[in-house]
Amino acid sequence: MRCQSRESMASSSLRLATLLLGLFLHCAHSQSAGACPKNRGYWERTGEDDILAAMRTRDNNRVAKNVVIFLGDGMGVTVSTAARIYKGQKSGSCGEEGYLAWERFKNMALVKTYNTDKQVPDSAATATAYLGGIKTNWFTVGIDSRVELNDCFASLQRENQVDSILAWAQAEGKRTG
């Protein structure tokens, strides 16, 4: 496998991001917002219903048999908001008041992550942070931030490698897949 330079990878990423942004703006511009409820009573009832539903929720203290990690890589708050609005507009509503499927999961979390050497992260390094609990350098995976990109010797040193939640589970005799 040929190693690309950081500049080449960044240039490719920038071109892809520009293309996707253009596509999104075209789609968003071609959609018109549906009729959003403007009635004060609607919003009061909706807010009250949401509060009552949250108050009825009870903690589940049972031991889980299985765990599924649903990781929407690159789907931060901004992307999820854009997707929610787009979904709503496609169905004829204004969009903001709708929900994406995972926004109704009983348990979910937001995670703030970044690379140790860049503000805008990539999937490899964020996967290391999500699954191993250690932030690392841009475009590296399964190693800590002492290892620079393309430093193959350092990446093979056990003290620089990061175990994931899967390895922890396997060490406890659990099955993973």
C-alpha positions as CSV (number, residue, x, y, z in Angstrom):
1,M,0.0,0.0,0.0
2,R,1.4,3.4,-1.0
3,C,1.5,6.1,1.7
4,Q,0.0,9.4,0.7
5,S,1.4,12.7,2.0
6,R,-0.6,14.7,4.5
7,E,-1.0,17.4,1.9
8,S,-2.4,15.0,-0.7
9,M,-4.8,13.5,1.8
10,A,-5.9,16.9,3.0
11,S,-6.4,18.1,-0.6
12,S,-8.5,15.0,-1.4
13,S,-10.6,15.5,1.7
14,L,-11.1,19.2,0.9
15,R,-12.3,18.3,-2.6
16,L,-14.7,15.7,-1.3
17,A,-16.0,18.1,1.4
18,T,-16.5,20.8,-1.2
19,L,-18.4,18.5,-3.5
20,L,-20.7,17.2,-0.7
21,L,-21.4,20.8,0.5
22,G,-22.4,21.8,-3.0
23,L,-24.7,18.8,-3.3
24,F,-26.2,19.5,0.1
25,L,-26.8,23.2,-0.7
26,H,-28.4,22.3,-4.1
27,C,-30.7,19.8,-2.4
28,A,-31.5,22.2,0.5
29,H,-32.2,25.1,-1.9
30,S,-34.6,23.0,-4.0
31,Q,-36.7,22.0,-1.0
32,S,-39.2,24.4,0.3
33,A,-40.2,24.3,3.9
34,G,-43.7,23.0,4.7
35,A,-46.1,24.7,7.0
36,C,-44.6,24.9,10.5
37,P,-47.1,25.0,13.4
38,K,-47.4,28.6,14.6
39,N,-50.0,28.1,17.2
40,R,-48.7,28.7,20.7
41,G,-50.9,26.0,22.1
42,Y,-49.2,23.4,19.8
43,W,-45.8,24.2,21.2
44,E,-47.0,24.3,24.8
45,R,-48.7,20.8,24.4
46,T,-45.6,19.4,22.6
47,G,-43.3,20.7,25.3
48,E,-45.6,19.3,28.1
49,D,-45.8,15.9,26.3
50,D,-42.0,15.7,26.0
51,I,-41.6,16.5,29.7
52,L,-44.2,14.0,30.8
53,A,-42.7,11.3,28.6
54,A,-39.2,12.0,30.2
55,M,-40.7,11.9,33.7
56,R,-42.3,8.5,33.0
57,T,-38.9,7.0,32.0
58,R,-37.4,4.7,34.6
59,D,-33.8,3.6,34.9
60,N,-33.0,0.1,33.7
61,N,-30.7,-1.5,36.3
62,R,-30.6,-4.9,34.8
63,V,-27.3,-6.4,33.4
64,A,-27.2,-6.2,29.6
65,K,-26.9,-9.4,27.7
66,N,-25.7,-7.6,24.5
67,V,-24.4,-4.2,23.7
68,V,-24.7,-2.5,20.3
69,I,-22.6,0.6,19.7
70,F,-24.2,2.7,17.0
71,L,-21.5,5.2,15.9
72,G,-22.6,7.8,13.4
73,D,-19.1,8.8,12.4
74,G,-19.0,12.4,11.3
75,M,-22.6,13.0,12.4
76,G,-22.2,15.8,14.9
77,V,-25.0,18.1,16.0
78,T,-24.8,20.2,12.8
79,V,-25.0,17.2,10.4
80,S,-27.8,15.6,12.4
81,T,-29.8,18.9,12.4
82,A,-29.4,19.2,8.6
83,A,-30.5,15.6,8.1
84,R,-33.5,16.1,10.4
85,I,-34.6,19.3,8.5
86,Y,-34.1,17.6,5.2
87,K,-36.1,14.6,6.2
88,G,-38.9,16.8,7.5
89,Q,-39.0,18.9,4.4
90,K,-39.1,15.8,2.2
91,S,-42.2,14.7,4.1
92,G,-43.9,18.1,3.7
93,S,-43.3,19.6,7.1
94,C,-40.8,22.3,8.1
95,G,-38.4,19.6,9.4
96,E,-37.0,21.0,12.7
97,E,-39.7,19.4,14.9
98,G,-39.1,15.9,13.5
99,Y,-36.9,13.2,14.8
100,L,-34.3,11.0,13.3
101,A,-34.6,7.3,14.3
102,W,-31.7,7.3,16.8
103,E,-33.0,10.4,18.5
104,R,-35.7,8.3,20.0
105,F,-33.4,5.6,21.4
106,K,-33.8,5.2,25.2
107,N,-30.1,5.7,25.8
108,M,-27.8,7.7,23.7
109,A,-24.9,10.1,24.2
110,L,-23.0,12.8,22.4
111,V,-19.2,12.6,22.4
112,K,-16.8,15.5,21.8
113,T,-13.6,14.3,20.1
114,Y,-10.7,15.8,18.2
115,N,-7.2,14.9,17.3
116,T,-4.2,15.8,19.5
117,D,-2.5,17.5,16.5
118,K,-5.5,18.9,14.5
119,Q,-8.9,20.4,15.4
120,V,-10.8,18.7,12.6
121,P,-10.5,15.0,13.2
122,D,-10.6,12.0,10.9
123,S,-12.4,8.7,11.4
124,A,-9.3,6.6,12.3
125,A,-8.2,8.8,15.2
126,T,-11.8,9.3,16.5
127,A,-12.4,5.6,16.4
128,T,-9.4,5.2,18.7
129,A,-10.8,7.8,21.0
130,Y,-14.3,6.3,21.0
131,L,-13.3,2.7,21.4
132,G,-10.0,3.0,23.3
133,G,-10.5,6.1,25.4
134,I,-7.3,7.7,24.1
135,K,-7.1,10.7,21.8
136,T,-4.4,10.4,19.1
137,N,-2.9,12.1,16.0
138,W,-4.7,12.7,12.8
139,F,-5.0,9.7,10.4
140,T,-3.6,7.2,13.0
141,V,-5.6,4.3,14.5
142,G,-5.1,2.1,17.5
143,I,-2.0,4.0,18.7
144,D,-1.4,6.9,21.1
145,S,-0.2,10.4,20.2
146,R,3.5,9.5,20.7
147,V,3.3,7.9,17.2
148,E,3.5,10.2,14.2
149,L,1.8,9.4,10.9
150,N,3.8,6.9,8.8
151,D,6.1,6.0,11.7
152,C,5.6,2.2,11.3
153,F,8.4,1.3,13.8
154,A,6.8,3.3,16.6
155,S,3.3,2.0,15.8
156,L,4.5,-1.6,16.3
157,Q,5.8,-0.9,19.8
158,R,3.4,-2.4,22.3
159,E,3.7,0.6,24.7
160,N,2.3,2.9,21.9
161,Q,-0.7,0.7,21.1
162,V,-4.2,1.3,22.4
163,D,-6.5,-1.5,23.3
164,S,-10.2,-1.1,22.5
165,I,-13.3,-1.9,24.4
166,L,-13.6,-5.0,22.3
167,A,-10.2,-6.3,23.6
168,W,-11.3,-5.4,27.2
169,A,-14.5,-7.4,26.7
170,Q,-12.6,-10.4,25.2
171,A,-10.1,-10.3,28.2
172,E,-13.2,-10.8,30.4
173,G,-14.3,-13.8,28.4
174,K,-17.1,-12.0,26.5
175,R,-17.8,-12.6,22.9
176,T,-17.5,-9.8,20.4
177,G,-18.2,-9.4,16.7
